Amino acid sequence: MTTRSTTAQDVSGAVDVAMLRETVLAARRAARDASVVLAREGATLDEWMILDVLGDEDGLTMSQLRESVGVDKATLGRRVDALVTRALVYREVDGLDRRVIRVHLSSRGRDVLVRLTARLAAQHQQADTPHGDQ
């Protein structure tokens, strides 16, 4: 019969799992709160993330964009289509390899990105402000 004693490694593992759980829950709350703010502006969290990534590095391929945003190919395609329809991004054939399509942020898209990011920052700041500090 084997008995299991609590070791420093067991405790460390339990702490790591608890920290992971809290991190995941915090990320879910942040995503939910951001989605509410963005929905008021007619945008989704995925759309904002696409705009934000392109704001940092414009002219990405769909594969690069998919990797940066962390969504599947079909979802990314739908979101980019919606952004193209609203003239926030545009697609362009790569100059070196005509099989490659690059996605660019339009000037209108940059303006929308600035507005959405400001709204998200304000919401985040408000959430971090204790009620007594208002």
Disulfide bonds with the S-S distance in Angstrom:
none
